[in-house]
Amino acid sequence: MLKSLFNWKVLLNLVVAIGVFVGLVWLTFRWLEYHTNHGQEIPVPNIVNKSVQEAIKILDDSGLEYEVDSFKYDPKYRPFQVLQVYPAPGSRVKDGRAIQLKVNPRTWARVEVPDVINKYSGLAFQRLEQVGLKVGDTLFEPSIQKDAVLRILFKGTPVKPKTKLPRFSVVDVVIGSGPMRNIAIPNVVGLTVKEARAVIARSMFEVGLVEHEDGSKDESDIIYYQDPASGDVRDQGMQIDLWASKKTPAELSAKIEQLNSVYRMKVDTGLPPIEYHEIPAHQEPVYEAPANIPAPAPKKETPKPAETKTEVPKTTTAKPGTSTTDTKPKPTTNTTTSNNKAATTAQKPAEKPKAKKVVVE
């Protein structure tokens, strides 16, 4: 078997096979070098701070491809200015290599308007600021939804939720200021249901129950009755019930009288008006005794027993021939004065002598 391996024919075939294999490998590498431009490199030009139009022209002349990506907007730079390049300028790349360009956009990125309609104004303002929108003017409009957002305006035009606006755009917000009071009810009797809806909406009311006589929902039916009646005053947002028919109100007089007995209350004006008297606060009631009941007799007070201890006043007797202790001279009075004093004392009732306590030693 070893002798057969060293046969010249076998060796020749083996050499030929090795030569073919080496030739295929060499051809493959040569083809790859030609296809990939092996050894041929191009330096990346410096296109930073240039406009995107200038940068694209320079890359085309250099035989390089490019990919433009929008960078975060920076107001310090010009719109469409190249801010970054990858690979960095000065790097050597092959012919046809794609160069990535980071370009400053024209303005801020667009954001969606959040759905804050019919939401509380305080929460709506926070949501608008979170997405990057600024609130400009706050407008108030009469509405039953007090302090709720009714509309969002951008440059005077209403915008719907999820509309895309540039970031940091200024929007105006319309907020409900509460319902208007004492608005006159419009007269819609004789109008069609469609016309009545428009009149009620313009008067800032809402359509309530709409009852058709034949059970249909034809908007061309004629209104022959409404509640509340025209001329009454109600607050904004109140509902107005309607009764419609294909007949005229004159043909439905009996039906109208029946509805009046239910929805129109008659007030009797012949009764005297009720008078109300205000009672002062904290007033004690006064009770009077009946005239036929005699007044109660006064109670007799029982005299208290005199105390046993009595006090004996000490008296001093003046000896004859001696002067009294009072050495002051007595004032002299006129006889008329003494007579007047005597008359005054005579007019006063006699006073009872007061009992004196006597202490016996």
Disulfide bonds with the S-S distance in Angstrom:
none
